[in-house]
């Protein structure tokens, strides 16, 4: 899943922001013949390196015999290492009876392994000046760390231990259930987060894309160690995982460490899990207004269409024009011109088989009607149907700036690389992303607007103050 937004979203949406994590990939590459014993390649093997002058980086990819993909992004100007393992399994892949399981496992693996207690895990990374973190989206889970190059080996050992050998101590698991339930309560106390969660639930009532990433208090409380182990055996497998290393890294060294610490991973025997596809009938348009304990009205409009890659970059620019930044159409119309909202923006989310666009605004309860009318008027306006080429250029430049600045953040580069492989199955150099973005025209934006904003039925959810 890839997302572009005007601001950081809630943990429920778990967005990986900016163009850096959304503009995608180039073809798979295999490593040097010297590593044929480690890497499983095609019969007529060829291998090479991709070097980028864009940011002084060098991208390389390899594959272990098990099918585990390894990608390194060497950045000469950086003096640290960002190392991540992404698993192509998120809340969309939770068992129907256990919503929130993928996210809970992201928590639970930190509670102990065969060789380390939860205290050992925390101390092992921090005594070397690094840190561990993780996140879960609707389609992926990522466990990652940052460390200094001289501590790469023990850090790699620690990260692989979490993924390969968690033991889920029952007492710790019960305590972590309470932690996640508190996280759910935090979302319930945050209207902007809660309305997006409910919007997804009502938009996709018959599809797992609608289930909350965190699950529910009831589902979390019911998790068993057997549930956790079964999910990991099904999803934490080589062909569903990507190892990414960014910063001061050497590809050969990462390949050797991956084979040493992760080479024991194997594909499960028997039938493979197949993700439930998204069908047109899985999206249910609706209009609903609810009373909630809020101080201002919360508004979300949105729609969803089948994935359409030819308009990928056009959708990105459309979102930038509509609701990304101070100069966006929504911000200028609702906030600057009329003072109706402090917070207003749009976002676009690229799932494996569906693209979703949302618009959010927070306003006084008495101004809800006029706010909705102005948003709907804007969506039908010539500003999107027949956009000014200069406005399109400004939106593209805004995205390019975000892209370039995002490339300076190693955690973002790491997650971008893994998300790229998951979404398109290939990596694209920064120069290629830039060229594709620059090629978007005003007519492309008009086509994207028709497909996303006019052909697809919109849904509206409003929270109004009340009890």
N, C-alpha and C positions, 0 to 999 in steps of 0.2 A: 504494500500500500504506500502511495506517495501523496503528499499533501502540500498545498501551498496556501498560506493564510496571511492575513494582515497583522495578526498578533499571535502570541503563544496561546494555544488552546488548553483546555482542561485535561487532566489525567485520563478522563473518560474517552475523550477523542484521541489522546496520546499522539499528537501530531508531531511529525518531524518536519520542521518548517524550512521554508525558503527554497529558492530554485535549486540550490546545491543538492537538496535531497529529492528533487523532483525531475530534473532534466537528465536523461538517461543515456546510457551505456554503449559499448562497442563489442566486437566479436570476441569469443573465448580464445585465449591464448594458452599455449602449453610451454612448459619450461624446458631448459636446456637438456640435450641428450644425456648429459652426465647424471641426470636424476631419473633415468628411465626405470630404475629399480624401485623408485619411490612412486613415480607418477604413472598412472594408467592413461595411455594415449592411444590414438588410433593407429592403425597399421602403418600407414605412411605418415610418420610423425614429422611435424615441423614446429619449431619453437622460435619465439623472438620476443623482444622487449618493446614496449611502447614508451617513448620518451616525450614528455610534454615541455615545451618552452613556455607555456602559459603560466606555470607556477613553479618551475624548477622541480617538477616531480617526474617519477618514472613508475609506470604501472606495469605490473607483471602478474600473471596468473598461472597456477599449477593445479593439478588434481592428484590426490593420493589414490592408491590402488583401490581403496574402499569407495571412491567416488566423491570424497570430501573435497570441496573446492577451496582453494587458498588464493587470496588476492593481496598483493602488497603495493603500497603507494609510498614510495620513498620521496621524502621532501627534504632537500638539502639544508634548508634554513631552520629546520625544527630540531630541537635538542631533547625531545621526548618521544615515547612510543605510545600510540593508542591501539589497543588490541581488542578485537571483538569477535564474538561468535553469534551469528544470527541464525535463528531457526525459523523455517517457513511454517510457523504454526502460531496462531493467535486466537482471539476469542471466537472468531468465525469457525474455528475447528474444535471448540469445546463440545463434549458430548451433550446432547439435548437436555439430559437430566442433570447436568453439572455445569451451568453457566459460571464463568469466572475461573475455571480450572487452569487454563493456560497462564493467566495472570498470577494465580496463587502459586503455581510451580516456580515462577520467576522469583517469588519471595522465598519459597521453601528451600530452594537449593543452597541458600546462604546459611541454613540452620545446622549444617554439619555434613561431613563426608566420611568415608572410611578411614581417612587419615587426619582429619581436622575437625575440631569443634567450631561452633559459631564464633567463639572468641579467637581461636587460632586464625580463622579466615580473616577477621577484621584486622588482627595484628600483623599477619603475614604481609599484607599489602601496605599497610600504613607505616610499618617500620622501615620500609624501603622508600618512603616518600611518595607513594602512589595512592590511587583510590579505585574502588570497585563501584559499579552501578549497573542498572538494568532497566528495561522498559518493555511493555507489552502493548501491541496495537491490535487491531482487529485481524491482522493477517501475519504478523511476525512477533517474535520474541527476541530480544538482544541482551546478551550478557557481555559487559565490556569493562576494561580497566585502562588506566593510564599509569605509566611508570617511566623511570629513567632507563636508558639503554643498558646500563651495567646491571640492571635488575631484571632484564627481559626473561632469562631462563626460569628463575623461580616464579615470576609473575605468570608466565605461560603455564607452568606446572599447576599453579593455583587455579587459573581460569579453567583449564581442562578438567581438573578435579571436581569442580562444581558441576560441570556438564556431564561428566562420565560416571561419577561415583557418589552422588548424594545419597544419604541414608535416611533422611526424614525422621529424626528422632520424635517419637510420639508426643512427648511433653513439649518439645519446642514447636511442633506443628500446631498443637492446641493453642499455644500462646500466640503464634503467628496468625491464627484465625481471628483472634481478637484485634490484632493490628490491622488486618485487612478490613474487618468490620468497621473499625474507626475510620479507615480510608473511605469506605462507602458513606459513612455518616458525614464526612467532610464534603463529599460531593453533594449530598442531600441538603447541606447547609449553604451551598453556593449556587444560586439560581441560574447563573450563566452556564454552569457545567450541567446542572440537572436538566435544563430544557433541551440541550443537545442530546443527552442520553435518551430522554423521552421521545424526542423527535425521531431518532433512529428506530426506536422500538415500535413506534406507530407507522413509520414509513415502510419497515420490513417486518411485518408481524409474523410472516410465515417463513422467514429466512434468518439464518444465524448472524447475518450482518446487523440485525436489529438488537441482538442481545447485548447487555452491558458488559464492557470489558472486565469490570471488577466482579461481576456476578451480583448476587443478592445476599443479604444476611443469612437467609435460610439455606441457600445453596452452599455458601462458604462453610457454614457450621456443619454441613453434612459430608464434607470431603473426608475421604479415608486415605491412608497411605497406599492402599491398593489402587485407588483412583489415580494418584500421582504417578506411581510406577507404570501403570498401564498406559497413561498418556505419554510418558517419556519414551517408553519402548516403541510406541507407534510413531512418534514425531521427532525425537532427538536422535536422528539417524543420519548417516553421512550425506545421502543425496538430498536431504532437506536442510542442510546446514552450509554456511559459508563462514570461513575465517578471514577476517580482514585485519591487516596491520598497516598503520599509517604513521608517518613521521620519520625518525631516524632508524630506518630498518634496512636490512639486507635480505633480498628475496631468498637466497640460498639458505640463510640461517633460519628464516621463518619456515621454510619447507622442511628442514631437518627437525626443528622443534615440533612442528605439527605432526610429522610422522612418528616422532618419539612419544608424544603425549596424547595424541588423538588417533594414532594408527590402529588402536584396538577396537575402535567403533566399527560396527558391522550392520548391514541391512537386516531387518527382521525376516524370519522365515514365515512364509504364508502370504495371505492376501495383503495388499497395500491399501492404505487409507486413500480415499478419493474425496477431495473437497467438493461440497455441494455447490453446483454452479448457480449463478444468478440468472433468473429468467425474467422477462418483462412483467409477468404477472406477480413477481415477488415484490414489486414496488406498489404500494397502495396510497394514492393521493388522498389527502384529507385536509379539512379545515376545522380547527378546534380552539376554543378559548376556555381556560381553566382558572379558577381562583386559587392563589397560593399565598403563603405568608412571605410576601415580598414588598419592598418599598416602592419599586417602579415596575412598570410593565416590561416583560421580557418577550421579544419577538424573534422567531426564527421562520424564515421561508426557505424552501429548498426543493430540489428535484433530483432525479437520477435517470441516467440513460445508459445504454449498453456501451461498453468500451469501444472507442473509435480512435485508434492511434494516429491516423492522418491529421487529425485536428489537435493532437496533444499540445503542441507549442502554442497553437492559437487559443486553446482553452486557458493556458497559463496567462497569456497576454490579456485575454478578456477579463479574467479574474483580477488582474493587476489594475486595469482601467476601472472596473466596477467598484471594487472595495478594498484595495490594498494601498494604504498610505494616506497622507494628508491631502494629496491632490486627486484622490479617487473621486468618482462621480457621487458615490454614496456619502462620503465625508463632506464634500463641498455642499451638496444639496441639503442634507439633514442636519449637519452640525454647524458648518460655517455660515450658510445663508439663512437658516431658520432656527437654529438653536434648539432643535428637537431632541438631540441625543448627545451624550458625552462619548458613548462607545458605539460605533457602527462599523461593520466590515463585512467582507465576503470571503469565502474559502472554497477551494475545489479539491476534492479527494479522488485519487486514482486507485481504485481497487483493482484486483486482478481482472475482473470481467464487467465492472460497472464504474461509471464516473458520476460523482455526486457533487452538486454545488449548493452551498448554503449562504444565506444572508442573515446577519444578526444585528439587532438594534435594541438598546435599552432606553426607554422613554417614560415620561409621566403617563399615568394611567389614562388621564383625560385626553392625551394626545395620540393614543394608539391608532385611532381611525385615520387621522390625517397622515401619520407616519406610514401606515400600510399603503394608503393611496399614493403617496409620493414614491414609495419604492416600486409599486406596480407601474406607475407612470414612467418611471425611469427605465424599467426593464423593457418597455415598449417604445422608448424614445429613439430618435434618429442618431443620438450619440452612440448607440450600439448597433442599430440597423444600418446606418451609413456613417461610420466613424470618420472623424477628421484624421487624415494621415499624420498630422503633427502630434495629435493626441496618442495615436498608436505608437509613434516613435518614442514619445515620452514614457509610455508604459513599458516599452521594451527596454529602454535605457534604465528604468527603475529596476527591472528584473535583472538586467546584466550587472548592475551595481551590487545587488543582493547576492548574485552568483559569485562574483569575484571576491567580495568580502567573506562570503561563506566558506570559500576555499581556504581561508586563513585559519579556520577552526577545525582542528584535527578530529574531534569527536563527530562533527558534522560530515567531514570527508569520509570517515570510517563508515558511518551509517548510510551515507549516500551510495557508496560502492556496493554494499550488500543489498540495499534496496534496488539498485539498478539491476543486479543479477536476478533478483526475484521477480521484478516486473517485466523486463524485456529479455532476460537471459543473456545480456551482453553489457559491455561497458563502453561508454562513449567518453572520449577525451574532452576536456573543457573547451578546446577550440571547436569541436564539432557541435557541442551544445550551443556555443555562442553563435555559430554560423546558422544553425537551425532557428534560433530565436530571431536573429536579425532578418531572416528570410520571410517572417510573417508579415503579411500585407493587410491593408484596411479591408479588402474583400474577404480575406481569411477570417478576420474578426467578425464580419457580418455573417458569414456562414456559420461560425461557431455560435454566435448569439442566437441565430434562428434555430439551430439544432438543440442548444441547451436551454434557452430562455423562452422559446415560443412553441416548439414542437412537443416538448415534454410538459405534462401537467405539473403544476406547482402545488406544494402542500404548505400549510401555514399553521403554526402553533403559537399561541399567545398565553403567557402567564399574567394575570391581573391581580393586584392586591386584594386580599380577602381572606376569609377563614372558612 
